[in-house]
């Protein structure tokens, strides 16, 4: 059997005081290849803590986190960074695009942070960036600057950037939070298409309607993570 993409074993995160704060209480969680999972909770519930841990941006204070079967606690900092660049794609609410770089250039920059893509020349990176933009329906906007794009287009560029290294996990942090309802619907439909193609997606949200579209929901409140029973 294939190892889970995400496996938390008693994972917790404490911030030192005074007084000390437990941002995420010890929890177990498995997310398997090809799942679409939403993590839901109000502001301050621990969603960002979960995202930072799952995305290898923070280390647990307690417990073990295995990503694709790899025990991340046993990795040196450089190896952990390389694993993140190779296995995880991030999509954020605020897009985080460089304003003076074209859509294709923004996507291509992601390959500079993935060691497996380090051998690629500029022309190959450009070709792969354009292919990723085509995958999200933006082949015709490869040369456009973010300032000349709609919010929905910018989020699609961000998704293309997250996909270009072919990660095993797509982590999305409130990806529709800055979008109107019609544009949000198109972005969610795109994520569903990517999931149907086999991509593992974890989407952080406070919106119950967004959460309901996933195959599985995990609730986080006051640092406690628990599974939501299927209806």
N, C-alpha and C positions, 0 to 999 in steps of 0.2 A: 504494500500500500504506500502511496506517495505521502511524504511528510506534509503536515499542515503548512500553509504559507505563514500563518501567525500561530504561535503557541506560547501562551503565557502560563507559567507555572508558579503560582504564588507571587506574582509580580506586584510590587508596591513602590511608591515614590514618596519619600519624606523630604521636606525642606527643613533645614536646621533653624532653630529659633534664636533668641527666645521670643515667644514659645515655639517649639517645633510644630510643624503642620504636616499631616499626612494628606497629600493631594490625591493619591490613589491608594485605597486600602487593598490588602493582598487579594488577588483575584486569579482565577484560572479561565482561560479562553482559548478556543481553537477555531481558526477560520481556514477552511480547506480550499484547495485550488478550484477556481471557477465559481466561488460563492460571491454573492452581492449582499453585503452586510451594511446596515446603517447603525451608527452609534448616536443615540439621541439623549439630549439632556438640556436643561436650562443653562443660562449664563452662569459661570462659576461652579458648574457641577463636576468638572474634571475632564471635559472633552478635550481641551487643549493638552492636558497632561497625557491623556491616552494617545493622542496624535503624536506627541513628541517621543513617547516611548516606542510606539509601533514604527515610527519613521526613523528610529535610531538617532534622534537628535538629542535625547537624554538617555541616561542609563538608569535602570531600576536600582533603588536602594536595597531592595530585597527581592528574592525570587530569580527566576531564569526566563529569558526570552529567546526562543528559537525561531529564526526566520528561515523558511525552507529547510528546516532540520539543522540549521547551523546555530550553535550556541553562541550568541553574540557577546556574552560576558567573557568568553575566552579569547576574543580578538583584541589585538592592539588597535590604537586609535586609527592609524592609517588603513588597516584592513577593514575596520568597521566603516570608515568613510567610503572605501571602495565598494564594499558590499551594498551600502545604501545607494550609491550611484548606479550600480549594476542591477539591483533587484527592485528598487522602489521608485515609482513616479509620483510626484506631488502636484496637486491642483489646489490653488488657494482662492479664497473669496476675492482678493484684490489683484489677482492676475500676476503681479510681479514681473511685468515685461519691461525691458529696457526701452525707454521712449525713443531713442535715436537709432534704434536698430530695426530693420525690417522684420516682418513675421518670420521669414525663413532664417534670418540671422539669429533671432531669439530662440528658435527651435534648435538650430545647429549648435548653439552655445552649450546646450545640455550634454552634448557628446564629449566636450572637453573635460567633463567631470566624471566620465565613466572610463576606467582604465582599459576595458576591452575595446573601446573605440579609439584609443589613442593613436593607433597606426593609420587611421583614416586621414587622407589629405583633404584640403579645403573643398575640392570639387566633389569628393565622395560625401562629405558631410552635408554639402548643399543639396545633393541629390536625395539623401536620406531625409533631410528636413522637408524638402518639397513633397516627398512621398508621404510623410507623416501629416503634412497639411492637407494633402489630397484625401487622406483617410478620414479627416474630420470635415471635409467638404469645403476646404479653403484653398484649393490649388490656384485659383484665380487671384488670390490676395497675397501671394508669397512675397511680393515686393513692397507691400503697404506698411507704413509706419503705424504703431498702435494708436497714435493720435488721430489717424484717419480711419479708424475702425470703430464699429459699434461695440457695446459691452459684450454682446453675444459672440461676436467675432474674436474679441480679445480672449474670452474664455476658451474658445475653440483653439486658438493659438497656444494657450497655456496647456490644454489637454494634449495637443500635438507634441509639445515640448516634453510632457510627461511620458509620452508613448515612444519617443524616438529611440530610446535605448532598449526597447522591448522588455520592460520590467515584468516581474512576476506578480507585483502588487501595485495597484493604483490607490493612493490615499488622497481623498478629496475632503477639504476643509471648507464647509459651507459654500460649495461651488456656485450656488444660485443666489447667494445672499445679496449681491449687488445688481441683480437683474430683474427686469419687469417680468410679469407672469408668463407672457408669451415666449419671451426669450429663455426664461428658465425652463419652460417646457421643452424647448428644442435642445437645450443642453442635457437635460435629464434623458430625453429620447436618445441622444448620442451615447450617453453612458450605458444605457440599456442595450444598445446595439453592440457596443464594445464587450459588454458582459456576455451577450449571446454568442460572441465569437470566442469565449473562453477566458476572458480576462477576469482576474480576481479584483474586486472593487470593495473598498471600505470607505463609506461616506459619512462624515461627521455633520450633524445637523441639529437644529432645535425645532425644525418644522415637521410636525407629525404627518402632513400630507406627503412630503418628500420621503420620509421614513417608510411610509406604507407601501411605496413602490418597490422596495427591495424584497428579496426572498427571506430575509432574516433581520431582526432588529435586536440590538443590545441597548439597554437603558443604563445611563450613568447619572447618579444623583448623590451629592455629598461625598464624592469619591468612591462610591460603591458601584461596582459593575454587576449587572445581572441580566440574564437572558429574558426576553419577552416571549411569553408562550404564543405559539402560532394560533391564529383564530381558525 
